[in-house]
């Protein structure tokens, strides 16, 4: 676990653009942060955030990651993340 001793917060989608920034900001403020995501974080630097690989559709993995957490920040998307995926489903990115 990270050296932060504050309340545990899990950020789903913690390796994504929004989730990664939320996780880092919480860690900077002293929270014990777990980033839960199917993808590794893009950076190797020590941000004070612990990473747990898992899929938001895997209930046992979620339960394990959420154990002891006082809060969950849900930023994960499923199947429609990234401009390429969004472009194939709508005109929003064009």
N, CA, C and O atoms as a GROMACS GRO file, in nm:
protein
  376
    1UNK      N    1   0.083  -0.119   0.000
    1UNK     CA    2   0.000   0.000   0.000
    1UNK      C    3   0.087   0.125   0.000
    1UNK      O    4   0.206   0.120   0.033
    2UNK      N    5   0.027   0.233  -0.037
    2UNK     CA    6   0.098   0.360  -0.042
    2UNK      C    7   0.122   0.413   0.099
    2UNK      O    8   0.058   0.367   0.193
    3UNK      N    9   0.214   0.510   0.114
    3UNK     CA   10   0.244   0.563   0.246
    3UNK      C   11   0.132   0.652   0.302
    3UNK      O   12   0.135   0.686   0.420
    4UNK      N   13   0.036   0.691   0.219
    4UNK     CA   14  -0.075   0.774   0.267
    4UNK      C   15  -0.158   0.697   0.368
    4UNK      O   16  -0.189   0.580   0.346
    5UNK      N   17  -0.194   0.761   0.477
    5UNK     CA   18  -0.265   0.692   0.583
    5UNK      C   19  -0.409   0.738   0.596
    5UNK      O   20  -0.478   0.699   0.690
    6UNK      N   21  -0.456   0.819   0.506
    6UNK     CA   22  -0.594   0.866   0.512
    6UNK      C   23  -0.691   0.758   0.471
    6UNK      O   24  -0.652   0.643   0.450
    7UNK      N   25  -0.818   0.794   0.459
    7UNK     CA   26  -0.920   0.697   0.418
    7UNK      C   27  -0.889   0.636   0.282
    7UNK      O   28  -0.831   0.700   0.194
    8UNK      N   29  -0.928   0.509   0.266
    8UNK     CA   30  -0.908   0.440   0.139
    8UNK      C   31  -1.017   0.479   0.042
    8UNK      O   32  -1.136   0.477   0.075
    9UNK      N   33  -0.975   0.515  -0.081
    9UNK     CA   34  -1.066   0.549  -0.189
    9UNK      C   35  -1.026   0.467  -0.311
    9UNK      O   36  -0.908   0.463  -0.346
   10UNK      N   37  -1.122   0.402  -0.374
   10UNK     CA   38  -1.096   0.327  -0.498
   10UNK      C   39  -1.147   0.410  -0.615
   10UNK      O   40  -1.259   0.461  -0.612
   11UNK      N   41  -1.064   0.422  -0.718
   11UNK     CA   42  -1.102   0.493  -0.839
   11UNK      C   43  -1.110   0.390  -0.952
   11UNK      O   44  -1.008   0.340  -0.998
   12UNK      N   45  -1.233   0.359  -0.996
   12UNK     CA   46  -1.247   0.269  -1.110
   12UNK      C   47  -1.207   0.348  -1.234
   12UNK      O   48  -1.231   0.468  -1.243
   13UNK      N   49  -1.146   0.279  -1.330
   13UNK     CA   50  -1.097   0.351  -1.447
   13UNK      C   51  -0.977   0.437  -1.411
   13UNK      O   52  -0.951   0.538  -1.476
   14UNK      N   53  -0.904   0.396  -1.307
   14UNK     CA   54  -0.795   0.476  -1.254
   14UNK      C   55  -0.674   0.492  -1.344
   14UNK      O   56  -0.585   0.571  -1.312
   15UNK      N   57  -0.668   0.420  -1.455
   15UNK     CA   58  -0.558   0.438  -1.550
   15UNK      C   59  -0.597   0.529  -1.666
   15UNK      O   60  -0.512   0.563  -1.748
   16UNK      N   61  -0.722   0.568  -1.671
   16UNK     CA   62  -0.768   0.656  -1.779
   16UNK      C   63  -0.734   0.801  -1.752
   16UNK      O   64  -0.678   0.835  -1.649
   17UNK      N   65  -0.769   0.886  -1.848
   17UNK     CA   66  -0.736   1.028  -1.839
   17UNK      C   67  -0.799   1.092  -1.715
   17UNK      O   68  -0.728   1.152  -1.634
   18UNK      N   69  -0.928   1.079  -1.699
   18UNK     CA   70  -0.997   1.141  -1.585
   18UNK      C   71  -0.964   1.067  -1.456
   18UNK      O   72  -0.927   1.129  -1.357
   19UNK      N   73  -0.978   0.934  -1.457
   19UNK     CA   74  -0.954   0.856  -1.337
   19UNK      C   75  -0.812   0.871  -1.284
   19UNK      O   76  -0.792   0.878  -1.162
   20UNK      N   77  -0.715   0.877  -1.372
   20UNK     CA   78  -0.576   0.894  -1.329
   20UNK      C   79  -0.553   1.027  -1.260
   20UNK      O   80  -0.479   1.035  -1.162
   21UNK      N   81  -0.617   1.130  -1.311
   21UNK     CA   82  -0.602   1.262  -1.250
   21UNK      C   83  -0.676   1.271  -1.116
   21UNK      O   84  -0.627   1.333  -1.021
   22UNK      N   85  -0.791   1.208  -1.110
   22UNK     CA   86  -0.864   1.204  -0.983
   22UNK      C   87  -0.782   1.127  -0.879
   22UNK      O   88  -0.768   1.172  -0.765
   23UNK      N   89  -0.729   1.012  -0.918
   23UNK     CA   90  -0.650   0.929  -0.826
   23UNK      C   91  -0.528   1.006  -0.775
   23UNK      O   92  -0.500   1.004  -0.656
   24UNK      N   93  -0.456   1.072  -0.864
   24UNK     CA   94  -0.338   1.148  -0.824
   24UNK      C   95  -0.373   1.262  -0.730
   24UNK      O   96  -0.304   1.286  -0.631
   25UNK      N   97  -0.482   1.333  -0.761
   25UNK     CA   98  -0.524   1.445  -0.676
   25UNK      C   99  -0.562   1.397  -0.536
   25UNK      O  100  -0.529   1.461  -0.437
   26UNK      N  101  -0.631   1.284  -0.528
   26UNK     CA  102  -0.668   1.229  -0.398
   26UNK      C  103  -0.544   1.188  -0.319
   26UNK      O  104  -0.535   1.214  -0.199
   27UNK      N  105  -0.448   1.123  -0.386
   27UNK     CA  106  -0.325   1.080  -0.320
   27UNK      C  107  -0.247   1.201  -0.268
   27UNK      O  108  -0.192   1.197  -0.157
   28UNK      N  109  -0.242   1.307  -0.346
   28UNK     CA  110  -0.173   1.430  -0.304
   28UNK      C  111  -0.237   1.490  -0.178
   28UNK      O  112  -0.170   1.558  -0.101
   29UNK      N  113  -0.365   1.463  -0.159
   29UNK     CA  114  -0.436   1.516  -0.042
   29UNK      C  115  -0.437   1.418   0.076
   29UNK      O  116  -0.507   1.441   0.175
   30UNK      N  117  -0.360   1.311   0.064
   30UNK     CA  118  -0.341   1.221   0.177
   30UNK      C  119  -0.430   1.099   0.182
   30UNK      O  120  -0.426   1.025   0.281
   31UNK      N  121  -0.510   1.076   0.079
   31UNK     CA  122  -0.594   0.957   0.077
   31UNK      C  123  -0.511   0.836   0.036
   31UNK      O  124  -0.413   0.849  -0.038
   32UNK      N  125  -0.551   0.720   0.083
   32UNK     CA  126  -0.494   0.594   0.038
   32UNK      C  127  -0.574   0.556  -0.086
   32UNK      O  128  -0.691   0.520  -0.074
   33UNK      N  129  -0.513   0.562  -0.204
   33UNK     CA  130  -0.586   0.548  -0.330
   33UNK      C  131  -0.550   0.419  -0.400
   33UNK      O  132  -0.433   0.383  -0.412
   34UNK      N  133  -0.654   0.349  -0.447
   34UNK     CA  134  -0.637   0.231  -0.530
   34UNK      C  135  -0.700   0.261  -0.666
   34UNK      O  136  -0.819   0.291  -0.674
   35UNK      N  137  -0.620   0.254  -0.772
   35UNK     CA  138  -0.670   0.269  -0.909
   35UNK      C  139  -0.704   0.130  -0.960
   35UNK      O  140  -0.617   0.043  -0.968
   36UNK      N  141  -0.830   0.108  -0.994
   36UNK     CA  142  -0.878  -0.022  -1.042
   36UNK      C  143  -0.907  -0.010  -1.190
   36UNK      O  144  -0.992   0.070  -1.230
   37UNK      N  145  -0.838  -0.089  -1.273
   37UNK     CA  146  -0.854  -0.074  -1.418
   37UNK      C  147  -0.806  -0.201  -1.488
   37UNK      O  148  -0.729  -0.278  -1.431
   38UNK      N  149  -0.851  -0.222  -1.611
   38UNK     CA  150  -0.803  -0.336  -1.691
   38UNK      C  151  -0.669  -0.304  -1.755
   38UNK      O  152  -0.597  -0.396  -1.797
   39UNK      N  153  -0.633  -0.177  -1.763
   39UNK     CA  154  -0.509  -0.136  -1.828
   39UNK      C  155  -0.412  -0.080  -1.725
   39UNK      O  156  -0.451  -0.016  -1.628
   40UNK      N  157  -0.283  -0.105  -1.748
   40UNK     CA  158  -0.179  -0.049  -1.663
   40UNK      C  159  -0.182   0.104  -1.674
   40UNK      O  160  -0.217   0.158  -1.779
   41UNK      N  161  -0.144   0.173  -1.567
   41UNK     CA  162  -0.134   0.320  -1.577
   41UNK      C  163  -0.027   0.357  -1.680
   41UNK      O  164   0.070   0.284  -1.696
   42UNK      N  165  -0.044   0.469  -1.748
   42UNK     CA  166   0.050   0.507  -1.852
   42UNK      C  167   0.188   0.548  -1.800
   42UNK      O  168   0.284   0.550  -1.876
   43UNK      N  169   0.198   0.581  -1.672
   43UNK     CA  170   0.324   0.630  -1.617
   43UNK      C  171   0.379   0.533  -1.514
   43UNK      O  172   0.304   0.470  -1.440
   44UNK      N  173   0.511   0.522  -1.510
   44UNK     CA  174   0.578   0.435  -1.413
   44UNK      C  175   0.615   0.512  -1.286
   44UNK      O  176   0.659   0.451  -1.188
   45UNK      N  177   0.597   0.644  -1.286
   45UNK     CA  178   0.640   0.722  -1.170
   45UNK      C  179   0.557   0.687  -1.046
   45UNK      O  180   0.443   0.643  -1.056
   46UNK      N  181   0.618   0.707  -0.929
   46UNK     CA  182   0.550   0.677  -0.803
   46UNK      C  183   0.458   0.794  -0.768
   46UNK      O  184   0.504   0.898  -0.722
   47UNK      N  185   0.330   0.774  -0.792
   47UNK     CA  186   0.233   0.880  -0.767
   47UNK      C  187   0.163   0.864  -0.633
   47UNK      O  188   0.078   0.945  -0.597
   48UNK      N  189   0.199   0.760  -0.557
   48UNK     CA  190   0.132   0.734  -0.431
   48UNK      C  191   0.000   0.662  -0.450
   48UNK      O  192  -0.079   0.650  -0.356
   49UNK      N  193  -0.026   0.614  -0.570
   49UNK     CA  194  -0.149   0.543  -0.603
   49UNK      C  195  -0.116   0.396  -0.625
   49UNK      O  196  -0.024   0.363  -0.701
   50UNK      N  197  -0.189   0.308  -0.559
   50UNK     CA  198  -0.171   0.164  -0.579
   50UNK      C  199  -0.259   0.120  -0.696
   50UNK      O  200  -0.373   0.164  -0.708
   51UNK      N  201  -0.206   0.033  -0.780
   51UNK     CA  202  -0.279  -0.014  -0.897
   51UNK      C  203  -0.325  -0.158  -0.876
   51UNK      O  204  -0.248  -0.243  -0.832
   52UNK      N  205  -0.451  -0.184  -0.907
   52UNK     CA  206  -0.506  -0.320  -0.906
   52UNK      C  207  -0.568  -0.344  -1.043
   52UNK      O  208  -0.659  -0.273  -1.086
   53UNK      N  209  -0.518  -0.447  -1.112
   53UNK     CA  210  -0.574  -0.481  -1.244
   53UNK      C  211  -0.702  -0.559  -1.223
   53UNK      O  212  -0.706  -0.657  -1.149
   54UNK      N  213  -0.808  -0.514  -1.290
   54UNK     CA  214  -0.935  -0.585  -1.281
   54UNK      C  215  -1.037  -0.523  -1.375
   54UNK      O  216  -1.022  -0.410  -1.421
   55UNK      N  217  -1.139  -0.600  -1.401
   55UNK     CA  218  -1.247  -0.560  -1.490
   55UNK      C  219  -1.369  -0.523  -1.406
   55UNK      O  220  -1.402  -0.593  -1.311
   56UNK      N  221  -1.436  -0.414  -1.441
   56UNK     CA  222  -1.553  -0.371  -1.363
   56UNK      C  223  -1.668  -0.470  -1.372
   56UNK      O  224  -1.764  -0.460  -1.295
   57UNK      N  225  -1.661  -0.564  -1.464
   57UNK     CA  226  -1.765  -0.667  -1.474
   57UNK      C  227  -1.734  -0.790  -1.387
   57UNK      O  228  -1.813  -0.884  -1.380
   58UNK      N  229  -1.618  -0.790  -1.323
   58UNK     CA  230  -1.575  -0.901  -1.238
   58UNK      C  231  -1.609  -0.868  -1.093
   58UNK      O  232  -1.530  -0.805  -1.023
   59UNK      N  233  -1.727  -0.911  -1.048
   59UNK     CA  234  -1.776  -0.876  -0.915
   59UNK      C  235  -1.682  -0.918  -0.802
   59UNK      O  236  -1.659  -0.838  -0.711
   60UNK      N  237  -1.627  -1.041  -0.803
   60UNK     CA  238  -1.533  -1.076  -0.696
   60UNK      C  239  -1.410  -0.984  -0.692
   60UNK      O  240  -1.363  -0.950  -0.583
   61UNK      N  241  -1.358  -0.945  -0.807
   61UNK     CA  242  -1.243  -0.855  -0.811
   61UNK      C  243  -1.280  -0.717  -0.756
   61UNK      O  244  -1.201  -0.656  -0.684
   62UNK      N  245  -1.400  -0.670  -0.790
   62UNK     CA  246  -1.447  -0.542  -0.736
   62UNK      C  247  -1.460  -0.548  -0.584
   62UNK      O  248  -1.414  -0.458  -0.513
   63UNK      N  249  -1.522  -0.654  -0.536
   63UNK     CA  250  -1.538  -0.669  -0.390
   63UNK      C  251  -1.403  -0.667  -0.318
   63UNK      O  252  -1.389  -0.603  -0.214
   64UNK      N  253  -1.307  -0.736  -0.375
   64UNK     CA  254  -1.174  -0.740  -0.313
   64UNK      C  255  -1.110  -0.601  -0.314
   64UNK      O  256  -1.054  -0.558  -0.214
   65UNK      N  257  -1.118  -0.531  -0.426
   65UNK     CA  258  -1.060  -0.396  -0.435
   65UNK      C  259  -1.131  -0.298  -0.342
   65UNK      O  260  -1.067  -0.210  -0.286
   66UNK      N  261  -1.262  -0.313  -0.326
   66UNK     CA  262  -1.341  -0.221  -0.244
   66UNK      C  263  -1.330  -0.248  -0.094
   66UNK      O  264  -1.372  -0.166  -0.013
   67UNK      N  265  -1.272  -0.363  -0.057
   67UNK     CA  266  -1.262  -0.398   0.085
   67UNK      C  267  -1.191  -0.288   0.163
   67UNK      O  268  -1.078  -0.250   0.130
   68UNK      N  269  -1.257  -0.237   0.265
   68UNK     CA  270  -1.200  -0.134   0.351
   68UNK      C  271  -1.209   0.007   0.296
   68UNK      O  272  -1.166   0.102   0.362
   69UNK      N  273  -1.265   0.023   0.177
   69UNK     CA  274  -1.275   0.157   0.117
   69UNK      C  275  -1.390   0.236   0.180
   69UNK      O  276  -1.496   0.181   0.209
   70UNK      N  277  -1.366   0.363   0.200
   70UNK     CA  278  -1.470   0.452   0.249
   70UNK      C  279  -1.544   0.520   0.135
   70UNK      O  280  -1.653   0.576   0.154
   71UNK      N  281  -1.484   0.516   0.017
   71UNK     CA  282  -1.548   0.580  -0.099
   71UNK      C  283  -1.499   0.514  -0.227
   71UNK      O  284  -1.390   0.458  -0.233
   72UNK      N  285  -1.584   0.524  -0.330
   72UNK     CA  286  -1.549   0.479  -0.465
   72UNK      C  287  -1.582   0.594  -0.560
   72UNK      O  288  -1.691   0.651  -0.556
   73UNK      N  289  -1.485   0.626  -0.645
   73UNK     CA  290  -1.507   0.725  -0.750
   73UNK      C  291  -1.511   0.646  -0.880
   73UNK      O  292  -1.411   0.587  -0.921
   74UNK      N  293  -1.626   0.645  -0.945
   74UNK     CA  294  -1.645   0.562  -1.063
   74UNK      C  295  -1.622   0.643  -1.189
   74UNK      O  296  -1.705   0.726  -1.228
   75UNK      N  297  -1.506   0.619  -1.253
   75UNK     CA  298  -1.475   0.688  -1.378
   75UNK      C  299  -1.456   0.590  -1.494
   75UNK      O  300  -1.423   0.631  -1.605
   76UNK      N  301  -1.477   0.461  -1.466
   76UNK     CA  302  -1.456   0.359  -1.570
   76UNK      C  303  -1.568   0.362  -1.672
   76UNK      O  304  -1.685   0.387  -1.640
   77UNK      N  305  -1.530   0.338  -1.794
   77UNK     CA  306  -1.626   0.319  -1.902
   77UNK      C  307  -1.613   0.176  -1.950
   77UNK      O  308  -1.513   0.111  -1.922
   78UNK      N  309  -1.712   0.128  -2.020
   78UNK     CA  310  -1.700  -0.007  -2.070
   78UNK      C  311  -1.737  -0.012  -2.217
   78UNK      O  312  -1.854  -0.001  -2.254
   79UNK      N  313  -1.636  -0.029  -2.300
   79UNK     CA  314  -1.658  -0.050  -2.442
   79UNK      C  315  -1.666   0.076  -2.528
   79UNK      O  316  -1.658   0.066  -2.650
   80UNK      N  317  -1.680   0.191  -2.469
   80UNK     CA  318  -1.690   0.313  -2.550
   80UNK      C  319  -1.588   0.418  -2.507
   80UNK      O  320  -1.617   0.537  -2.514
   81UNK      N  321  -1.472   0.376  -2.464
   81UNK     CA  322  -1.372   0.474  -2.426
   81UNK      C  323  -1.278   0.497  -2.544
   81UNK      O  324  -1.252   0.408  -2.624
   82UNK      N  325  -1.228   0.616  -2.553
   82UNK     CA  326  -1.135   0.653  -2.659
   82UNK      C  327  -1.207   0.707  -2.782
   82UNK      O  328  -1.318   0.666  -2.814
   83UNK      N  329  -1.142   0.799  -2.848
   83UNK     CA  330  -1.201   0.866  -2.963
   83UNK      C  331  -1.236   0.770  -3.076
   83UNK      O  332  -1.340   0.786  -3.141
   84UNK      N  333  -1.151   0.669  -3.101
   84UNK     CA  334  -1.178   0.574  -3.208
   84UNK      C  335  -1.308   0.498  -3.185
   84UNK      O  336  -1.388   0.482  -3.276
   85UNK      N  337  -1.329   0.451  -3.062
   85UNK     CA  338  -1.451   0.379  -3.029
   85UNK      C  339  -1.572   0.469  -3.037
   85UNK      O  340  -1.676   0.430  -3.090
   86UNK      N  341  -1.559   0.589  -2.984
   86UNK     CA  342  -1.671   0.682  -2.986
   86UNK      C  343  -1.709   0.721  -3.128
   86UNK      O  344  -1.827   0.733  -3.160
   87UNK      N  345  -1.609   0.741  -3.213
   87UNK     CA  346  -1.634   0.782  -3.350
   87UNK      C  347  -1.717   0.680  -3.426
   87UNK      O  348  -1.796   0.716  -3.513
   88UNK      N  349  -1.698   0.554  -3.393
   88UNK     CA  350  -1.771   0.450  -3.465
   88UNK      C  351  -1.917   0.438  -3.416
   88UNK      O  352  -1.997   0.367  -3.477
   89UNK      N  353  -1.951   0.507  -3.306
   89UNK     CA  354  -2.085   0.496  -3.251
   89UNK      C  355  -2.167   0.625  -3.256
   89UNK      O  356  -2.287   0.624  -3.229
   90UNK      N  357  -2.102   0.736  -3.292
   90UNK     CA  358  -2.177   0.862  -3.294
   90UNK      C  359  -2.102   0.965  -3.378
   90UNK      O  360  -1.992   0.941  -3.427
   91UNK      N  361  -2.166   1.078  -3.394
   91UNK     CA  362  -2.104   1.191  -3.466
   91UNK      C  363  -2.041   1.290  -3.370
   91UNK      O  364  -1.998   1.397  -3.413
   92UNK      N  365  -2.033   1.257  -3.242
   92UNK     CA  366  -1.984   1.351  -3.141
   92UNK      C  367  -1.840   1.391  -3.165
   92UNK      O  368  -1.805   1.507  -3.143
   93UNK      N  369  -1.755   1.300  -3.208
   93UNK     CA  370  -1.612   1.330  -3.222
   93UNK      C  371  -1.575   1.377  -3.362
   93UNK      O  372  -1.458   1.403  -3.387
   94UNK      N  373  -1.667   1.390  -3.450
   94UNK     CA  374  -1.636   1.430  -3.587
   94UNK      C  375  -1.650   1.578  -3.608
   94UNK      O  376  -1.627   1.628  -3.718
   0.00000   0.00000   0.00000
